[in-house]
Structure formats: C-alpha cells, structure tokens
Amino acid sequence: MIELVIACFIGILVGTTTGMIPGIHVNTAGAILFASSTFLLTFLSPEFLCVLMVAMSIAHALIEFVPSMLLGVPEEGTATSILPGHRMVLQGRAKEVIRIVCVGGFGAIIVTILMLPIFNMVLPMLHEASKPFTWMILLFASIY
C-alpha cells in the first residue's frame, strides 16, 4: 500500500514539473514512461506504474493553467479557456486567478469522486444499450 502512495507522490511531482514548463506535455512524459515500462516492470508492479500515470495526468491537468495564464503561452487545447484568466493577470489579479484555478480543479476532483458510484451503475447499462449503435456513433464522430 505504501508503494502506491509513493507512486502517487512521484506522479504528482512529475505532473507538476511537466505542467509548470511550457511546451512539455504530459503525453511526452507518459510516452517516456511507456517506452521504459519493460525495464521498469522488472522492478515495479503494474499498479505502481498505473497510479504514477494517473497522478501525473491529474497533476499536469491542474497545474498547466498556471504558466499558461501567467506567461500568456497557452497550449492549443486550452487557449480559449485561459483568456479570462490572462485578462485578470494583466489587471494585476494573478493570485486570484491561481486561487480560482485551484478551487475549480479541487472541486472537479471532489465531484468526480462523489459521482463514481453513479457512474458505476449507469455506464454499464449505457454501454449495453449503445453497443448496437457504436458503429454509427463512430461514423458520425469521424465525419464531424
């Protein structure tokens, strides 16, 4: 159990590092981890690597907004979502922006955790109901 807590802390550290440096994406760190997983699995459990990846992804997603707003260098996918925050930074309200991002991210994590039992009941039924139509959903999504 302590091994998974250590994996979580390492993932948070790596995710924070990749999130604070503009231009480094969490997928790059994930690809490096995946490429070295054959070697790492001789020493570590698959659960360790899984917890590491999840913690790294969540930490990166929460932290990446800070340099995007403060430096004005957003990633392609977050450009429109950081514009209000960047405007507040230009008004001298950077601490408030970081506080809002932290509260929003923490709130999203809490809501997601609270929704997990509902997802656990609803998603299997939704999956079974949508199985016959999966090909149409994928076709329309690829056309769109």
Backbone as a chain_set.jsonl record, in Angstrom:
{"seq": "MIELVIACFIGILVGTTTGMIPGIHVNTAGAILFASSTFLLTFLSPEFLCVLMVAMSIAHALIEFVPSMLLGVPEEGTATSILPGHRMVLQGRAKEVIRIVCVGGFGAIIVTILMLPIFNMVLPMLHEASKPFTWMILLFASIY", "coords": {"N": [[0.818, -1.196, 0.0], [1.928, 1.264, 0.794], [3.634, 1.556, -1.265], [2.017, 2.352, -3.411], [1.213, 4.861, -2.547], [3.638, 6.186, -2.606], [4.054, 6.056, -5.366], [1.982, 7.716, -6.168], [2.81, 10.212, -5.113], [5.211, 10.564, -6.545], [4.159, 10.689, -9.124], [2.625, 13.037, -8.888], [4.68, 14.877, -8.506], [6.123, 14.659, -10.954], [4.049, 15.336, -12.746], [3.507, 17.951, -11.907], [5.921, 19.151, -12.559], [5.971, 18.823, -15.388], [3.698, 20.284, -15.954], [4.34, 22.895, -15.182], [6.292, 23.743, -16.925], [6.243, 25.326, -19.896], [5.418, 23.916, -23.032], [6.229, 21.326, -22.559], [4.506, 18.441, -22.587], [2.176, 16.337, -20.857], [1.784, 13.97, -22.161], [4.212, 13.485, -23.363], [5.881, 12.825, -21.196], [4.433, 10.595, -20.418], [4.776, 8.964, -22.671], [7.526, 8.493, -22.532], [7.597, 7.12, -20.118], [6.041, 4.91, -20.84], [7.637, 3.815, -22.867], [9.828, 3.02, -21.395], [8.711, 1.138, -19.792], [8.992, -1.644, -19.988], [11.499, -2.149, -18.903], [11.082, -0.964, -16.372], [9.064, -2.533, -15.275], [10.341, -4.77, -14.361], [11.21, -4.111, -11.883], [9.147, -2.739, -10.638], [5.629, -2.824, -9.794], [2.748, -3.364, -11.963], [0.579, -1.901, -11.032], [1.791, 0.17, -9.64], [2.933, 1.672, -11.74], [0.59, 2.389, -13.053], [-0.798, 3.97, -11.139], [1.089, 5.985, -10.92], [0.985, 7.1, -13.518], [-1.704, 8.038, -13.623], [-1.788, 9.874, -11.467], [0.157, 11.638, -12.38], [-1.049, 12.616, -14.713], [-3.365, 13.916, -13.715], [-2.245, 15.852, -11.997], [-0.755, 17.333, -13.872], [-2.83, 18.307, -15.498], [-4.12, 20.052, -13.743], [-2.127, 21.893, -13.063], [-1.13, 22.983, -15.436], [-2.478, 25.254, -16.262], [-1.511, 27.426, -14.867], [1.173, 28.454, -15.763], [0.298, 29.004, -18.325], [-1.538, 31.085, -18.06], [-0.066, 33.016, -16.624], [2.221, 33.474, -18.173], [1.158, 33.82, -20.64], [1.227, 31.92, -22.629], [-0.477, 29.732, -23.914], [-1.429, 26.262, -24.379], [-2.532, 24.604, -27.37], [-5.065, 23.396, -27.003], [-6.062, 24.65, -24.735], [-6.295, 27.324, -25.138], [-8.564, 29.074, -25.474], [-9.831, 28.777, -23.028], [-8.213, 29.961, -21.126], [-8.195, 32.653, -21.543], [-9.923, 34.542, -20.062], [-8.666, 34.359, -17.544], [-6.069, 35.211, -18.159], [-6.585, 37.829, -18.822], [-7.315, 38.782, -16.304], [-4.843, 38.503, -15.02], [-3.364, 40.437, -16.366], [-4.592, 42.629, -15.29], [-3.499, 42.677, -12.829], [-4.292, 40.751, -11.002], [-3.237, 38.191, -10.373], [-2.832, 36.332, -8.249], [-5.439, 35.831, -7.449], [-6.403, 34.577, -9.733], [-4.898, 32.186, -9.773], [-5.822, 31.069, -7.394], [-8.544, 30.683, -8.033], [-8.329, 28.803, -10.106], [-7.202, 26.665, -8.686], [-9.209, 26.086, -6.764], [-11.316, 25.438, -8.48], [-10.266, 23.17, -9.829], [-9.849, 21.403, -7.656], [-12.476, 21.187, -6.762], [-13.635, 19.941, -8.992], [-12.371, 17.45, -8.893], [-13.384, 16.452, -6.461], [-16.166, 16.353, -7.028], [-16.122, 14.487, -9.104], [-15.192, 12.193, -7.739], [-17.34, 11.842, -5.971], [-19.308, 11.231, -7.822], [-18.598, 8.75, -8.802], [-19.884, 6.281, -7.8], [-22.406, 6.523, -9.04], [-21.67, 6.61, -11.743], [-20.663, 4.027, -11.878], [-22.973, 2.498, -11.777], [-24.576, 3.457, -13.911], [-23.043, 3.62, -16.326], [-22.37, 0.898, -17.246], [-24.948, 0.003, -18.069], [-25.552, 1.913, -20.019], [-23.525, 1.366, -21.809], [-24.219, -1.228, -22.704], [-26.676, -0.631, -23.909], [-25.871, 1.021, -25.996], [-24.259, -0.539, -27.601], [-25.221, -1.821, -30.082], [-25.31, 0.4, -31.723], [-22.836, 1.504, -31.904], [-21.113, 1.59, -34.121], [-22.376, 3.475, -35.742], [-22.228, 5.77, -34.18], [-19.459, 6.153, -34.043], [-18.962, 6.536, -36.768], [-20.385, 8.938, -37.342], [-19.033, 10.634, -35.59], [-16.464, 10.608, -36.685], [-16.936, 11.747, -39.162], [-17.82, 14.266, -38.466]], "CA": [[0.0, 0.0, 0.0], [2.811, 2.432, 0.838], [4.221, 1.646, -2.605], [1.106, 3.125, -4.252], [1.273, 6.251, -2.077], [4.89, 6.713, -3.169], [3.8, 6.248, -6.798], [1.129, 8.9, -6.291], [3.632, 11.399, -4.884], [6.128, 10.712, -7.686], [3.331, 11.148, -10.235], [2.302, 14.449, -8.656], [5.912, 15.637, -8.732], [6.393, 14.692, -12.398], [2.967, 16.099, -13.367], [3.717, 19.363, -11.589], [7.065, 19.605, -13.358], [5.569, 18.958, -16.795], [2.688, 21.329, -16.049], [4.911, 24.225, -14.979], [7.211, 24.095, -18.009], [5.506, 25.407, -21.157], [5.955, 23.147, -24.151], [6.353, 19.916, -22.195], [3.164, 17.907, -22.383], [2.134, 15.127, -20.04], [1.892, 12.818, -23.058], [5.641, 13.231, -23.569], [6.334, 12.058, -20.028], [3.761, 9.299, -20.498], [5.432, 8.163, -23.711], [8.818, 8.058, -21.987], [7.289, 6.09, -19.124], [5.59, 3.718, -21.568], [8.786, 3.228, -23.567], [10.717, 2.388, -20.419], [7.929, 0.271, -18.906], [9.533, -3.003, -19.995], [12.569, -2.144, -17.903], [10.555, -0.612, -15.054], [8.227, -3.61, -14.742], [11.165, -5.768, -13.678], [11.4, -3.643, -10.51], [7.924, -2.154, -10.097], [4.39, -3.516, -10.146], [1.919, -2.622, -12.925], [-0.259, -0.957, -10.29], [2.646, 1.317, -9.35], [3.015, 2.491, -12.953], [-0.745, 2.919, -13.335], [-1.034, 5.071, -10.196], [2.022, 7.038, -11.317], [0.452, 7.761, -14.72], [-2.939, 8.761, -13.297], [-1.422, 11.035, -10.642], [0.889, 12.562, -13.243], [-2.009, 13.252, -15.617], [-4.224, 14.832, -12.962], [-1.427, 16.988, -11.556], [-0.44, 18.149, -15.044], [-4.045, 18.997, -15.938], [-4.422, 21.144, -12.821], [-1.027, 22.859, -12.984], [-0.765, 23.572, -16.72], [-3.122, 26.545, -16.468], [-0.765, 28.498, -14.191], [2.079, 29.164, -16.674], [-0.437, 29.483, -19.494], [-2.119, 32.389, -17.75], [0.937, 33.988, -16.177], [3.152, 33.79, -19.257], [0.427, 34.082, -21.872], [1.652, 30.927, -23.617], [-1.342, 28.568, -23.73], [-1.371, 25.171, -25.342], [-3.577, 24.743, -28.376], [-6.359, 22.978, -26.483], [-6.509, 25.462, -23.6], [-6.147, 28.745, -25.474], [-9.77, 29.864, -25.205], [-10.249, 28.692, -21.625], [-7.374, 30.769, -20.236], [-8.284, 34.079, -21.875], [-10.381, 35.371, -18.932], [-7.629, 34.373, -16.513], [-4.962, 36.045, -18.62], [-7.053, 39.21, -18.701], [-7.205, 39.131, -14.885], [-3.411, 38.655, -14.72], [-2.966, 41.745, -16.886], [-5.149, 43.628, -14.373], [-2.786, 42.573, -11.561], [-5.021, 39.853, -10.106], [-2.68, 36.861, -10.639], [-3.082, 35.436, -7.112], [-6.849, 35.448, -7.508], [-6.531, 33.618, -10.835], [-4.355, 30.896, -9.334], [-6.748, 30.555, -6.384], [-9.747, 30.219, -8.726], [-7.977, 27.568, -10.812], [-7.018, 25.605, -7.681], [-10.516, 25.731, -6.205], [-12.067, 24.757, -9.535], [-9.704, 21.836, -10.04], [-10.142, 20.587, -6.481], [-13.919, 20.919, -6.794], [-13.9, 18.949, -10.038], [-11.928, 16.145, -8.391], [-14.339, 16.021, -5.437], [-17.419, 15.986, -7.701], [-15.872, 13.234, -9.823], [-15.151, 11.106, -6.757], [-18.703, 11.63, -5.489], [-20.117, 10.678, -8.912], [-18.137, 7.413, -9.185], [-20.898, 5.231, -7.643], [-23.439, 6.681, -10.068], [-21.056, 6.142, -12.989], [-20.526, 2.58, -11.794], [-24.276, 1.896, -12.062], [-25.171, 3.921, -15.163], [-22.228, 3.379, -17.521], [-22.547, -0.432, -17.847], [-26.236, -0.046, -18.777], [-25.409, 2.747, -21.207], [-22.658, 0.63, -22.732], [-25.016, -2.308, -23.306], [-27.701, -0.041, -24.77], [-25.27, 1.662, -27.17], [-23.449, -1.483, -28.379], [-25.638, -1.999, -31.482], [-25.189, 1.646, -32.478], [-21.477, 2.027, -31.767], [-20.535, 1.875, -35.433], [-22.943, 4.73, -36.243], [-21.677, 6.852, -33.361], [-18.082, 6.372, -34.505], [-19.019, 7.079, -38.129], [-20.767, 10.349, -37.268], [-17.956, 11.369, -34.918], [-15.336, 10.775, -37.607], [-17.35, 12.68, -40.221], [-17.908, 15.595, -37.874]], "C": [[0.864, 1.264, 0.0], [3.465, 2.65, -0.522], [3.345, 2.503, -3.522], [1.06, 4.594, -3.832], [2.535, 6.923, -2.611], [4.722, 6.977, -4.661], [2.956, 7.49, -7.033], [1.948, 10.177, -6.112], [4.63, 11.631, -6.021], [5.361, 11.222, -8.897], [2.952, 12.609, -10.104], [3.518, 15.323, -8.925], [6.213, 15.765, -10.225], [5.321, 15.508, -13.118], [3.079, 17.585, -13.105], [4.859, 19.932, -12.414], [6.667, 19.8, -14.813], [4.529, 20.053, -16.972], [3.259, 22.727, -15.947], [5.849, 24.667, -16.098], [6.424, 24.137, -19.313], [6.204, 24.61, -22.254], [6.167, 21.683, -23.84], [4.959, 19.418, -21.856], [3.24, 16.633, -21.565], [2.233, 13.879, -20.911], [3.349, 12.49, -23.363], [6.201, 12.408, -22.414], [5.695, 10.677, -20.018], [4.385, 8.392, -21.536], [6.791, 7.655, -23.243], [8.604, 6.95, -20.965], [6.856, 4.793, -19.799], [6.757, 3.031, -22.267], [9.727, 2.514, -22.601], [9.986, 1.401, -19.512], [8.436, -1.165, -18.891], [10.635, -3.132, -18.956], [12.011, -1.915, -16.505], [9.731, -1.741, -14.435], [9.04, -4.742, -14.123], [11.361, -5.401, -12.21], [10.095, -3.215, -9.842], [6.704, -2.957, -10.538], [3.624, -2.706, -11.197], [1.023, -1.593, -12.234], [0.513, 0.319, -9.957], [2.692, 2.246, -10.562], [1.668, 3.115, -13.296], [-1.059, 4.112, -12.428], [-0.143, 6.259, -10.541], [1.476, 7.819, -12.509], [-0.794, 8.589, -14.411], [-2.631, 10.009, -12.476], [-0.702, 12.086, -11.475], [-0.078, 13.312, -14.158], [-2.878, 14.272, -14.893], [-3.438, 16.061, -12.516], [-1.101, 17.908, -12.727], [-1.661, 18.956, -15.479], [-4.385, 20.176, -15.031], [-3.371, 22.249, -12.863], [-0.793, 23.589, -14.3], [-1.403, 24.934, -16.976], [-2.313, 27.691, -15.875], [0.224, 29.179, -15.138], [1.374, 29.679, -17.924], [-0.997, 30.87, -19.246], [-1.06, 33.422, -17.39], [1.874, 34.411, -17.297], [2.448, 34.134, -20.559], [0.817, 33.139, -22.991], [0.779, 29.683, -23.446], [-1.042, 27.469, -24.746], [-2.569, 25.311, -26.266], [-4.959, 24.429, -27.812], [-6.901, 23.855, -25.369], [-6.511, 26.956, -23.9], [-7.392, 29.555, -25.116], [-10.172, 29.832, -23.739], [-9.396, 29.554, -20.704], [-7.48, 32.262, -20.517], [-8.838, 34.939, -20.737], [-9.341, 35.461, -17.814], [-6.459, 35.25, -16.899], [-5.34, 37.523, -18.532], [-6.955, 39.673, -17.241], [-5.747, 39.316, -14.473], [-2.934, 40.019, -15.188], [-3.508, 42.886, -16.025], [-4.474, 43.584, -13.003], [-3.445, 41.652, -10.555], [-4.554, 38.404, -10.279], [-2.951, 35.883, -9.498], [-4.524, 34.943, -7.113], [-7.08, 34.411, -8.604], [-6.051, 32.243, -10.403], [-5.275, 30.27, -8.292], [-8.012, 29.994, -7.044], [-9.473, 28.901, -9.446], [-7.836, 26.414, -9.827], [-8.352, 25.147, -7.108], [-11.351, 24.984, -7.24], [-11.572, 23.345, -9.785], [-10.001, 20.903, -8.89], [-11.624, 20.228, -6.435], [-14.283, 19.879, -7.837], [-13.486, 17.553, -9.594], [-12.923, 15.606, -7.368], [-15.654, 15.577, -6.078], [-17.252, 14.671, -8.454], [-15.854, 12.053, -8.871], [-16.553, 10.805, -6.232], [-19.597, 10.992, -6.549], [-19.718, 9.255, -9.295], [-19.166, 6.314, -8.937], [-22.012, 5.31, -8.688], [-22.906, 6.212, -11.415], [-20.973, 4.625, -13.016], [-21.846, 1.871, -12.094], [-24.764, 2.225, -13.467], [-24.36, 3.516, -16.387], [-22.321, 1.962, -18.074], [-23.865, -0.57, -18.61], [-26.17, 0.757, -20.069], [-24.553, 2.058, -22.257], [-23.438, -0.474, -23.445], [-26.057, -1.749, -24.268], [-27.104, 0.537, -26.047], [-24.454, 0.709, -28.035], [-23.917, -1.638, -29.824], [-25.416, -0.762, -32.353], [-23.782, 2.231, -32.452], [-20.88, 2.396, -33.11], [-21.074, 3.19, -35.99], [-22.38, 5.93, -35.477], [-20.262, 7.184, -33.814], [-18.05, 6.978, -35.904], [-19.355, 8.569, -38.103], [-19.685, 11.19, -36.592], [-16.778, 11.589, -35.856], [-15.681, 11.718, -38.754], [-17.361, 14.107, -39.686], [-16.537, 16.165, -37.652]], "O": [[0.565, 2.223, -0.712], [3.806, 3.775, -0.887], [3.861, 3.288, -4.318], [0.887, 5.474, -4.675], [2.504, 8.084, -3.017], [5.188, 7.997, -5.17], [3.188, 8.232, -7.987], [1.791, 11.123, -6.884], [4.866, 12.773, -6.413], [5.85, 12.09, -9.621], [2.953, 13.344, -11.091], [3.392, 16.398, -9.511], [6.522, 16.855, -10.707], [5.645, 16.293, -14.009], [2.779, 18.396, -13.981], [4.779, 21.057, -12.908], [6.987, 20.827, -15.411], [4.475, 20.688, -18.025], [2.729, 23.656, -16.556], [6.166, 25.851, -16.203], [5.981, 23.094, -19.795], [7.428, 24.635, -22.377], [6.275, 20.869, -24.757], [4.315, 19.925, -20.938], [4.253, 15.934, -21.58], [2.712, 12.841, -20.454], [3.683, 11.329, -23.598], [6.905, 11.421, -22.625], [6.341, 9.697, -19.649], [4.513, 7.187, -21.316], [7.162, 6.516, -23.525], [9.337, 5.961, -20.946], [7.255, 3.706, -19.381], [6.853, 1.804, -22.26], [10.35, 1.515, -22.961], [10.575, 0.881, -18.564], [8.318, -1.841, -17.869], [10.691, -4.116, -18.217], [12.414, -2.589, -15.557], [9.702, -1.891, -13.214], [8.48, -5.591, -13.429], [11.644, -6.268, -11.384], [9.954, -3.317, -8.624], [6.749, -3.679, -11.535], [3.825, -1.497, -11.312], [0.745, -0.534, -12.796], [-0.045, 1.415, -9.99], [2.513, 3.457, -10.431], [1.611, 4.246, -13.777], [-1.532, 5.145, -12.901], [-0.576, 7.408, -10.461], [1.499, 9.049, -12.515], [-0.923, 9.717, -14.886], [-3.158, 11.084, -12.76], [-0.923, 13.284, -11.299], [0.065, 14.519, -14.353], [-3.103, 15.37, -15.402], [-3.92, 17.186, -12.644], [-1.164, 19.13, -12.591], [-1.55, 20.142, -15.79], [-4.888, 21.194, -15.506], [-3.705, 23.424, -12.712], [-0.299, 24.717, -14.288], [-0.922, 25.691, -17.819], [-2.425, 28.824, -16.343], [0.133, 30.394, -15.313], [1.798, 30.671, -18.517], [-0.939, 31.734, -20.121], [-1.149, 34.576, -17.808], [2.277, 35.572, -17.367], [3.062, 34.677, -21.478], [0.751, 33.501, -24.166], [1.236, 28.683, -22.893], [-0.483, 27.715, -25.815], [-3.509, 26.05, -25.972], [-5.924, 25.13, -28.118], [-8.098, 23.807, -25.085], [-6.712, 27.766, -22.996], [-7.277, 30.621, -24.512], [-10.796, 30.776, -23.255], [-9.826, 29.853, -19.589], [-6.898, 33.062, -19.783], [-8.266, 35.993, -20.462], [-9.162, 36.52, -17.212], [-5.91, 35.96, -16.056], [-4.503, 38.365, -18.205], [-6.563, 40.808, -16.969], [-5.443, 40.191, -13.662], [-2.178, 40.687, -14.482], [-2.951, 43.985, -16.028], [-4.826, 44.358, -12.113], [-3.178, 41.763, -9.359], [-5.378, 37.491, -10.327], [-3.269, 34.721, -9.75], [-4.793, 33.78, -6.813], [-7.861, 33.476, -8.425], [-6.728, 31.244, -10.643], [-5.484, 29.057, -8.307], [-8.494, 28.934, -6.646], [-10.294, 27.986, -9.4], [-8.298, 25.306, -10.1], [-8.595, 23.947, -6.981], [-12.019, 24.004, -6.909], [-12.373, 22.422, -9.936], [-10.364, 19.745, -9.101], [-11.984, 19.097, -6.108], [-15.141, 19.03, -7.598], [-14.177, 16.577, -9.889], [-13.267, 14.425, -7.405], [-16.198, 14.536, -5.71], [-18.152, 13.832, -8.44], [-16.443, 11.013, -9.166], [-16.914, 9.64, -6.067], [-20.546, 10.285, -6.21], [-20.442, 8.609, -10.053], [-19.323, 5.457, -9.807], [-22.499, 4.284, -9.162], [-23.597, 5.504, -12.148], [-21.188, 4.007, -14.058], [-21.838, 0.756, -12.614], [-25.311, 1.356, -14.146], [-24.938, 3.106, -17.394], [-22.35, 1.813, -19.296], [-23.903, -1.186, -19.675], [-26.682, 0.32, -21.1], [-24.825, 2.157, -23.454], [-23.323, -0.63, -24.661], [-26.296, -2.328, -25.327], [-27.768, 0.543, -27.084], [-23.995, 1.105, -29.106], [-23.083, -1.591, -30.729], [-25.342, -0.866, -33.578], [-23.567, 3.343, -32.934], [-20.204, 3.418, -33.224], [-20.34, 3.94, -36.633], [-22.094, 6.974, -36.064], [-19.906, 8.354, -33.952], [-17.213, 7.832, -36.196], [-18.691, 9.37, -38.761], [-19.452, 12.334, -36.983], [-16.155, 12.65, -35.824], [-14.804, 12.417, -39.263], [-16.956, 15.041, -40.379], [-16.407, 17.284, -37.157]]}, "num_chains": 1, "name": "protein.A"}
